[in-house]
């Protein structure tokens, strides 16, 4: 679909014309040339409207320049045309045009002494519902002159278009209903899209909150497991934090499969490591040891088994803990 209007649109010609109020005017070819010479978009740019500015309708585009074409008629080029308006013109929903002028002596004429183009109104259909367009209204339009023109747009590619038909095409009820239905459907689609986006955002937030909660619960479970292994002696206290981090990393790993006694087992990496840690030989033995019978792994920092045993007994007495707990504390301190 087009996003702009065709070039060289005829809007007026010299001759005897009756304006929309019934007044007869005679325009010479010199008058038409004067319309071209006087038009200055930088001073006063004429808008493209649906209906007349007295109705406070918005501008759907602007007249870029005026010129006299090969047929001697006044024609215009347009720019900054709203795409939806251009599509409706292309669909021939606006088959009439009305050129409106400031007479030479009009108080609002930016170039007194010449006929000056005020606007070009497109007639025959309801304005397209385009949000955000600036209204075009100058207040009092008394004394301006409008001429309804043509059945369809006259362009270089359509030279046989009929011009200057005074009858205005009225929009049918069917077209009104179609536009109203299209606008209602558009409103419904916009609302549905907004709801879908809101639902998606809420779902993502809920998933993120759920994932964060799972991560917290998982970390708490791994911490509890590691602390239990420290108590049983399968982990040293200084290894607890590292064990929690490793278990957390493996929690996202894929399950592992391996053969055991001719049977294939599939377990999670976390469960496999927890099983290994839980079945490991304690780093320290929590049985009561006689002096000199501590395992070699408990000797550290140059201390003998006898010295470690003595320190454990002293620690147990001072802190009112079991010998096993004291031995673990001493072994950790000296390792």
Buried (B, 14 or more C-beta within 10 A) or exposed (E): EEEBBBEBBBBBBBEEBEBBEEEEBEBEEEBBBBBBEBBEBEEBBBBBBBBBBBEEBBBBBBBBEBBBBEEEBBBBBBBEBBBBBBBBBBEEBBBBBBBBBBBBEBEBBBBBEBBBBBBBBBBBBBBBEEEEBEEBEEEEBEEBBBBBBBBBBBBEEEEEBEBBBEEEBEBEEEBEEEBEEEEEEEEEEEEEEEEEEEEEEEEEEEEEEEEEEEEEEBBEBBBEBBBEBBBBBBBBEEBBEEBBEBBBEBBEEEEEEEEEEEEEEEBBBBEBBBEEBEEEEBBBBBEEBEEEEBBEEBBEEEBEBEBBBBBBBEBBEEEEBEBBBBBBBBBBEBB
